[in-house]
Amino acid sequence: MDRMEAKLNQVESDVRDMKVTIENEIRVNIQRVAEGHLDLSRNLHEAMKIETEKEMLSIRVNVLESEMRRVKEHLQIA
């Protein structure tokens, strides 16, 4: 019976140690990783925003070039 109690006490001690490790180390590290992921997500969103603006400017330049070509043709400049 003493052996059983000793084993049970050891198991309880191991569980307590695991809980402390989870609370103090693993949970904190998971939070750090999550915060880093949020930062990366924000940075990606900002980069995509700039890329989208570049694409819109490219489209606008193409439209303006087409309109200028039509104006020149209309004025018989080209």
N, C-alpha and C positions, 0 to 999 in steps of 0.2 A: 504494500500500500504506500509506503514511503517513496518507493521508486516512482509510482504513478503520480504522486503529488509533486515530486521533484521534476518529472517530465512536464506536468501541467504548468508548474511555475516557470519552467524554461520556455514553453510555448507562449505563455502570457507575456513573458519578458521579450521574446522575439517579436510578438505582435505589437507590443508597445514601441519597440525600436523601429519597426516598419512604419507605424503611424507617425512617429516623430520625423522619420526620414521623408515620408510623403508630405507632411505638413511643412517642413522647413526647407526642403531641397527641391523635390520634384514639382510641387505646386508652384513655387517661386520661379523655377526654370521654365515651366510651361507658360506662365504669365509673361516672362521675358520674351519667349519665342513668339507668343501671340502679339505682343506689342511690336516686335520687329516685323512681323508679317503685316500688321496694319500700316507701318511706315512704308514698307515696300509697296503695298497696295496703293497708298496715297501717291507715292512717287510715280508709279506706273500710270495712275490716273492723270497726273499732271503731264507726264510725257505724252500720253495719248491725246490730251487736250491740245498740246502744241502741234502734234502731227495732224490733227483734224483741222486746225487753223491753217496749216500749210496747204493741205489739200483744198480747202475752200478758196484760198488765195490763188492757187493754181487754176482752179475752175474759173474763177472770176477773170484772171488774166486771159484765159482761152476765149471766154465770152467777149471780152473787150477787144481782143485781136480780131475776132470774127466780125464784130460790129465795125471796127475801123476799116477792115477789108471791104465791107459792104458800102461804107461811106465813100471810100476812095473809088470804088467801081461806079458808084452813083455820080460822083463828081468827075469821073473819067480821069483820075490822076494815076491810077495804077497801070 
